[in-house]
Every structure is written in structure tokens, then in C-alpha cells.
Amino acid sequence: MATTLRTRIRVRAQACLSGPGAARVRALVRLLTPRRVRVRFAMLFGLLFIASGAVLLGITYLLVNRPTHNVVTAVHEEGVPGSGSAPGTVIRPGPGSGSPQDLTVWLNDQLRRQTEHLHDAQMHELLVQSGTALAIMAAISIVLSWLLARRVLRPMRTLNAGIARISASNVHERLAVAGPRDEISELADSIDGLLARLEAALESHKRFVANAAHELRTPLTVERALLEESLLDRDATAASFRENFERLLRISTHQGALLESLLTLAVSERGVERTEPVDLAEINESVLLTQLPETLRHGVRIEYRTEPTPVAGDTALLERLVANLVHNAAYYNVPDGSVDITVRRHDRRAVLTVSNTGPEVPSDRVDQLFEPFQRMYRTAGDGHHGLGLSIVRAIAAAHDATLTARARPGGGLVVEVSFPLLVKAGERYEGWSQPRAATASK
């Protein structure tokens, strides 16, 4: 019964608040609420001062208005104040002033009335003067609050003007607010950091678009040339047509692989939408089974060591990460070279390390290899677009993984990807599994 009553009350309250009258009230409140922060600050400070002043005056009024024991009384000649009489001023009527008892009563009544009248007048005067002082100080406080709000918000106006001045053409500019280390300077530094990251992202986007356009323009130009050759050559035979079509098919396959890589890179940079528990060791073994023909073709030896390393991530993207690392290590290698792969646990992290023998890699070019369309050696028609390691970096970032790379002494590259490890409560460290090796001869 009580629940039903509460439900009815809540429904009626919601109906009242959602009715046309409530909408008009909300619109009136929005209309009366000042939109300028400076005005709101001035009103807030003024109201706080008025409220605190009113409370202070009220407390003072109550303390002054409390009953007092200092009274004036009159007693007749024979009366002697005893221990029960109230302290104060005592008036003793002299002889010949009428009936002592009646005169004493009359004097006490007149004195009481006069005292009450004087007290009421004093309290009224105190109230009027306090109200006047409060009104004067309220006006002064509002003016001071207005000036104070202007002074406090001046750095914000400077920040606003600086941010409004920055656009895509001058994103390199910074606010560089000088002054003491306070909330305003911290906000300015955060905005400068955001602008720096935005500038880096814009520059990376420009380079990516330019490189992608260059990579796509070349095969399109070749396709157009082959088609024009087939149309303009009047002596073309079926064999020449077939040769041109085969070349067009290879170019189309190359473009499809490039577009697929671009799409994977875009999806990786967008982030992981769905994660699931994945064993990085199992993914590594699955990729090695599919990559074995490729390693056989390049004549490299693969050695790997794994242990159970559960992580949270997207299975397809993690497989692409491992496949790109293995393919890159096998392709950019030397005859009779090797690829060493380890999957291990370290400091509650799942660490995947892929190292290979290969040509010398300058230390200053290691980070550049992870940019889109960057390759150590460009070979026309090799089917590589320079997107493999950039896709690895994007997938690692999407999984909150740490990616590090360094040049290997004697040639080659060492790439290490560290993922957050999924460890169940009470799980024990199991150590290394037995090393396994897959050897391929030329």
C-alpha cells in the first residue's frame, strides 16, 4: 500500500514537472540565469556576503535582545531586599510620599514600562541601523565582487583569445602563458600539450595522405599506360593482350593488398572495440604454421620459445601484428639467416620479442621504419608498401601495449611488444616451455 502511494506521488510529481507550466518555469529560470561567468561570480560573491552578514546581524540581535537582570525597583521603607530579590538599582520612597505600598507598586509599574519601551526603541534602532549598514555593504561587496571577478577572469580571456587565434594554418603557435604556477598556467600548459599532439597528428596525416597518393598514383599510371598501349597498337596479338592483362592483374592485386593494409591501419588506429582473453603463445604458433612456406622460400631458420601468456585483445588484430613482425623479419634477412621469437612473462606483462639477422640498420632510422610507407630499401614491384611495421605500432597502441625497437649488433632488428598480462587470482608462474625450432633450407 505504501509502495503504491509512493509510486502515485512520484508519477504525479513527474507529470507536474513535465507539464507546460514546468516548461515555462524552466524557461524563466534559464532566462533569469546570467550567462556571463563574470556576472555569476559577482552575484555569487554578493549573495554570500549578504547571507553571512545577515546571519552575523541576526546572532548579534539575539544576543543583545536577551533578558537582562539589571532592573530598577522601588521598595517601601520597611522592606529590605532579601536574598531572593533581583539585583539592580533600588529606590526607597521617603516619608510623606503617600501610602508606601501603593507608591511602590506604581513606581515599579512605571519603571518596568519605561524600561521595556527604552529596550524596544534601542532594539528597533539597532535593527534599522544594522539593515542600513548591511545594504550599504551589500552594494559595496557587489561592486568589489564585479571588479574581483574581472581580475580573476582576465587570464581566461587571454587564453580564449589565444585559442581562437590558432587554426590549422598556425597550429604550431603556443599560448606560452607566463606567471606563477597556478590553475590558469596549468590549464595553459595542458592546452599547449594538446596543440603539440594535434600538430604531430596533422603532420602525420599529411605525410600519410601524400605517401598514399604517391603509392596509388604509380600503379594507376601503369594501368592507364597498358590500356592505352592495347588500344593504340593495331598490330597487337592475343599473346600481347594476354601479357598486358596479366600485368594488369598483378597491379590490381598489388593495389588490393595496399588498400587492405590501409584499411587495417585505419581500423587499428581507431582502437579495439571488442576484447576477449587470448593466449599470445597460441597466436604465435598459429601464425608460424601459416608463415612456414614463406620462411622456406626465403631460406631462414626460425627459433621460438613460448609459455602461456593470456592477454586481452582482438584475435584478428593480434594475429596480424605477429604475422607482420614474422614476415618482416623473414623478408629483410640475409642468406642462411635466422629469426628468433620469444613469448614470455616479465613483471606481470606478456612480452613478445622478434629479432632477426639482416642488413645493418642505422640507429637513427629505427623509429622511422614504423612510419607509414617507410622502407629501408625500396624495390619496385616487391609487393611491399612500407605499412607492415606501422600497422604493428597501431595495433600495439590499440591494445595499450608498449612497443620498443633497436638495431641488432651485427645487423638486423629487435622488436619487443609488451602487453598487459591477464593473471588470475592465485595463478603461479610456470616458467619456460621447452625451446622449439623450425629450420628451413634454401
Buried (B, 14 or more C-beta within 10 A) or exposed (E): EEEEEEEEEEEEEEEEEEEEEEEEEEEEEEEEEEEEEBEEBBBEBBBEBBEEBBEEBEEEEEEEBEEEEEBBBBBBEEBEEEEEEEEEEBEEBEEEEEEBEEBBEBBBEEBEEEBEEEBEEEEEEBBEEBEEEBEEBBEEBBEBBBEBBEEEBEBEEBBEEBEEEBEEEEBEBBBEBEEEEEEBBEBBBEBBEEBEEEBEEEEEEEBBEEBBEEBBEEBEEBBEEBEEEBEEEEEBEEEEEEBBEEEBEBBEEBBEBBEEBBEBBEBBBEEBEEEEEBBBBBBBBBBBEEBBEBBBEBBBBBBBBBBBBBBBBBBEBBBBBBBBBBBBBBBBBBEEBBBBBBBBBEEEBBBBBBBBBBEEBEEEEBEEBBBBBBBBEEEEEEEBBBBBBBBBBBBBBBBEBEBEBEBBEEBBBBBBBBBBBBBEEEEEEEEEEEEEEBEBEE
